[in-house]
Amino acid sequence: MKAQLVPIMPFLKTLLILLLVYFGLRFLFRLSKPYLFRFLAKKMTQKFEGAFGGTAYGYEKSQPEGKVTVDQTPPKQRTSSKIVGEYIDFEEID
């Protein structure tokens, strides 16, 4: 009877080790997930800022606090002319 249990023991030992490693890695990943996502978000923000220049909020603080300036774009002047072309009257042919 002892001869039948001996081959099963290494299999059970290997199975137990694999399960412990699997659950250990799951636990470690669950603990490190917030730090990993924070790191990835920071890297994506840096790439976005590098691609578009400036900060993520669209402005850079170059003036002292309390000074207010208003930037307005001048109104665009229309460059169309009153003459648009000839009038063509189409007639139906029966």
Phi, psi and omega per residue, in radians:
M1 nan -0.573 3.133
K2 -1.187 -0.472 -3.130
A3 -1.182 -0.495 -3.135
Q4 -1.344 -0.552 -3.107
L5 -1.361 -0.467 -3.058
V6 -1.075 -0.788 -3.138
P7 -1.204 -0.400 -3.110
I8 -1.350 -0.542 -3.058
M9 -1.067 -0.804 3.109
P10 -1.094 -0.624 3.105
F11 -1.116 -0.790 3.127
L12 -1.136 -0.678 3.123
K13 -1.111 -0.764 3.121
T14 -1.136 -0.742 3.120
L15 -1.093 -0.735 3.118
L16 -1.122 -0.725 3.120
I17 -1.122 -0.757 3.128
L18 -1.103 -0.726 3.108
L19 -1.132 -0.722 3.112
L20 -1.110 -0.730 3.114
V21 -1.135 -0.743 -3.141
Y22 -1.071 -0.888 -3.119
F23 -1.216 -0.556 3.071
G24 -1.129 -0.760 3.108
L25 -1.171 -0.661 3.073
R26 -1.073 -0.745 -3.137
F27 -1.141 -0.768 3.130
L28 -1.148 -0.663 3.116
F29 -1.162 -0.681 3.124
R30 -1.117 -0.639 3.111
L31 -1.257 -0.631 -3.060
S32 -1.577 -0.112 -3.089
K33 -1.035 -0.790 3.131
P34 -1.080 -0.671 3.120
Y35 -1.191 -0.663 3.125
L36 -1.136 -0.796 3.131
F37 -1.162 -0.640 3.093
R38 -1.109 -0.732 3.120
F39 -1.112 -0.780 3.136
L40 -1.148 -0.661 3.106
A41 -1.138 -0.692 3.118
K42 -1.137 -0.709 3.119
K43 -1.140 -0.715 3.120
M44 -1.156 -0.640 3.092
T45 -1.119 -0.720 3.115
Q46 -1.135 -0.690 3.102
K47 -1.129 -0.717 3.128
F48 -1.103 -0.775 3.129
E49 -1.126 -0.676 3.135
G50 -1.181 -0.612 -3.102
A51 -1.290 -0.640 -3.061
F52 -1.850 -0.112 3.127
G53 1.281 2.531 3.126
G54 1.498 -2.770 -3.094
T55 -1.730 3.086 -3.119
A56 -1.260 -0.317 -3.101
Y57 -1.641 -0.029 3.030
G58 1.586 0.035 3.103
Y59 -2.518 2.758 3.071
E60 -2.050 2.491 -3.116
K61 -1.451 1.734 -3.112
S62 -2.014 -0.137 -3.122
Q63 -1.956 2.700 3.097
P64 -1.168 2.696 -3.108
E65 -1.147 2.370 3.124
G66 1.804 -0.374 3.128
K67 -1.492 2.274 -3.079
V68 -2.014 2.269 3.039
T69 -2.269 2.570 3.124
V70 -2.077 2.079 3.108
D71 -1.729 2.120 3.115
Q72 -2.146 2.504 3.067
T73 -1.545 2.481 3.128
P74 -1.196 2.592 3.139
P75 -1.128 2.481 -3.130
K76 -1.385 2.386 3.123
Q77 -1.598 2.394 3.137
R78 -1.353 2.401 -3.120
T79 -1.973 0.358 -3.134
S80 -1.461 2.626 3.109
S81 -1.796 2.820 -3.112
K82 -1.296 -0.439 -3.126
I83 -1.489 1.977 -3.094
V84 -1.833 -0.318 -3.140
G85 2.510 -3.032 -3.122
E86 -1.507 2.638 3.073
Y87 -1.620 2.206 3.140
I88 -2.002 2.202 3.136
D89 -1.814 2.100 3.141
F90 -1.674 2.444 3.107
E91 -2.070 2.544 3.088
E92 -1.402 2.447 3.101
I93 -1.900 2.217 3.141
D94 -1.469 nan nan
